């Protein structure tokens, strides 16, 4: 096969994989462009992750579960990020050494607290669910399919997920550092 055909097929496979997994980079929201109310928390997450050897990339989800909240007005803004560790390869389908981060800016602290309870309750129905720790600043939970953490700071919420089940300490470290910097 000609080299350009191989390159084209490789790019096509990666694009299809991004669509299939539900994530694709959004070039209009690069890490250098500020976003509205979630911007401060996003920058804190990026700084903390960088200190732990992770690089970040902001993006958008093809099927974004938070878009409806913005339309309805109870969610002001949100940002989806992937944190790439040193062991992450350049594959567009791999999840190895990657952490998903979602930053939600709710219209107020009460709405944020209500939705955080709903998010945790959704986790509780999964196999192997166990609360590792919980306080008024968030939680760390383990499930059969990964580790999840949440940090709440007023009307803003950070959600972290590790689907590899191998980065519990990193998720905990990020959540702890973000909590210290926002409280």
C-alpha positions as CSV (number, residue, x, y, z in Angstrom):
1,X,0.0,0.0,0.0
2,X,1.3,3.5,-0.8
3,X,2.5,5.5,2.2
4,X,-0.1,8.3,1.8
5,X,-2.9,5.6,1.8
6,X,-1.5,4.1,5.0
7,X,-1.4,7.5,6.6
8,X,-4.9,8.3,5.5
9,X,-6.2,5.0,6.8
10,X,-4.4,5.5,10.1
11,X,-5.9,9.0,10.5
12,X,-9.4,7.6,9.6
13,X,-9.1,4.8,12.2
14,X,-8.1,7.3,14.9
15,X,-10.9,9.7,14.0
16,X,-13.4,6.8,14.1
17,X,-12.0,5.7,17.5
18,X,-12.4,9.2,18.9
19,X,-16.0,9.2,17.7
20,X,-16.6,5.7,19.0
21,X,-15.2,6.5,22.5
22,X,-17.2,9.7,22.7
23,X,-14.3,12.2,22.9
24,X,-12.7,14.4,20.4
25,X,-10.5,17.4,20.8
26,X,-12.1,20.8,20.3
27,X,-9.6,23.1,18.8
28,X,-11.6,26.2,19.8
29,X,-11.1,25.5,23.5
30,X,-7.3,25.1,23.7
31,X,-5.6,25.2,27.1
32,X,-4.4,28.7,26.3
33,X,-7.9,30.2,25.9
34,X,-9.8,31.2,29.0
35,X,-13.3,29.8,29.5
36,X,-16.0,31.5,31.6
37,X,-16.6,30.6,35.2
38,X,-14.9,27.2,35.3
39,X,-11.6,28.8,34.1
40,X,-10.0,29.3,37.6
41,X,-10.7,25.7,38.6
42,X,-9.5,24.4,35.2
43,X,-6.2,26.3,35.6
44,X,-5.7,24.9,39.2
45,X,-6.3,21.3,37.9
46,X,-3.8,21.9,35.1
47,X,-1.2,23.3,37.5
48,X,-1.6,20.4,40.0
49,X,-1.6,17.8,37.2
50,X,1.6,19.3,35.7
51,X,3.3,19.2,39.1
52,X,2.5,15.4,39.2
53,X,4.0,14.9,35.7
54,X,0.7,15.0,33.8
55,X,-0.1,17.2,30.8
56,X,-3.6,18.2,30.1
57,X,-5.8,18.7,27.0
58,X,-9.2,20.3,27.0
59,X,-11.8,18.9,24.7
60,X,-15.4,18.2,24.2
61,X,-17.6,15.1,24.2
62,X,-19.6,14.1,21.2
63,X,-22.5,13.0,23.5
64,X,-22.1,15.6,26.3
65,X,-24.2,14.8,29.3
66,X,-23.8,18.3,30.7
67,X,-24.9,20.3,27.6
68,X,-28.6,20.0,28.6
69,X,-27.8,21.5,32.1
70,X,-26.4,24.6,30.4
71,X,-29.5,24.8,28.2
72,X,-31.7,24.5,31.2
73,X,-29.7,27.1,33.2
74,X,-28.7,25.2,36.3
75,X,-25.2,24.7,34.9
76,X,-23.4,27.8,33.9
77,X,-20.3,26.3,32.2
78,X,-18.3,23.1,32.0
79,X,-15.0,21.9,30.8
80,X,-13.8,18.4,29.8
81,X,-10.2,17.5,30.2
82,X,-7.9,14.5,29.8
83,X,-4.8,14.3,32.0
84,X,-2.0,12.4,30.3
85,X,0.6,10.7,32.5
86,X,4.2,9.9,31.5
87,X,3.1,6.3,30.6
88,X,0.4,7.4,28.3
89,X,1.0,6.5,24.7
90,X,0.1,8.5,21.6
91,X,-2.8,6.1,20.8
92,X,-6.1,7.8,20.3
93,X,-7.9,4.8,21.8
94,X,-5.8,3.9,24.8
95,X,-6.8,4.8,28.4
96,X,-3.5,3.8,30.0
97,X,-2.1,6.4,32.4
98,X,-5.0,8.9,31.6
99,X,-7.4,10.6,33.9
100,X,-10.6,12.2,32.9
101,X,-11.5,15.5,34.5
102,X,-14.7,17.4,34.2
103,X,-15.2,20.8,35.7
104,X,-18.7,22.0,36.3
105,X,-19.7,25.5,37.2
106,X,-23.2,25.5,38.6
107,X,-25.4,28.5,39.1
108,X,-24.9,28.4,42.9
109,X,-23.5,26.3,45.7
110,X,-26.8,24.7,46.6
111,X,-27.3,23.4,43.0
112,X,-23.7,22.1,43.0
113,X,-24.2,20.2,46.3
114,X,-27.5,18.7,45.0
115,X,-26.0,17.5,41.8
116,X,-22.9,16.1,43.6
117,X,-25.2,14.0,45.7
118,X,-26.9,12.7,42.6
119,X,-23.5,11.9,40.9
120,X,-22.3,9.9,43.9
121,X,-25.7,8.1,44.1
122,X,-25.3,7.1,40.5
123,X,-21.9,5.5,41.4
124,X,-23.4,3.7,44.3
125,X,-25.4,1.4,42.0
126,X,-22.2,0.0,40.4
127,X,-20.5,-3.3,41.1
128,X,-17.8,-3.0,43.7
129,X,-18.8,0.4,44.9
130,X,-17.0,1.5,48.1
131,X,-16.6,5.0,49.6
132,X,-12.9,5.4,50.5
133,X,-13.5,8.8,52.0
134,X,-16.1,11.6,52.1
135,X,-16.4,15.0,53.6
136,X,-18.1,18.3,52.9
137,X,-15.3,19.1,50.3
138,X,-16.0,15.9,48.2
139,X,-15.4,12.2,48.0
140,X,-13.2,9.4,46.7
141,X,-14.9,6.2,45.6
142,X,-13.8,2.9,44.1
143,X,-15.9,0.8,41.7
144,X,-15.3,-2.3,39.8
145,X,-14.6,-0.2,36.7
146,X,-12.4,2.5,38.2
147,X,-11.6,5.2,40.8
148,X,-13.7,8.4,41.0
149,X,-13.2,11.6,43.0
150,X,-15.1,14.8,43.4
151,X,-14.1,18.2,44.8
152,X,-16.7,20.9,45.5
153,X,-15.7,24.5,45.9
154,X,-18.8,26.8,46.2
155,X,-20.7,26.4,42.9
156,X,-17.8,24.7,41.1
157,X,-17.2,20.9,41.1
158,X,-14.3,18.9,39.8
159,X,-15.0,15.3,38.8
160,X,-12.0,12.9,38.3
161,X,-12.1,9.4,36.9
162,X,-9.6,6.7,36.3
163,X,-11.0,3.8,34.3
164,X,-7.7,1.9,34.5
165,X,-8.1,1.3,38.2
166,X,-4.3,1.9,38.6
167,X,-4.1,5.6,39.5
168,X,-5.9,5.8,42.8
169,X,-3.0,7.6,44.5
170,X,-2.8,10.2,41.6
171,X,-6.5,10.8,41.7
172,X,-6.4,11.3,45.5
173,X,-3.3,13.6,45.2
174,X,-5.0,15.8,42.5
175,X,-8.3,16.0,44.5
176,X,-6.4,16.8,47.8
177,X,-4.3,19.5,46.1
178,X,-7.2,21.1,44.3
179,X,-9.2,21.0,47.6
180,X,-6.4,22.8,49.5
181,X,-6.1,25.4,46.7
182,X,-9.8,26.2,46.6
183,X,-10.7,26.2,50.3
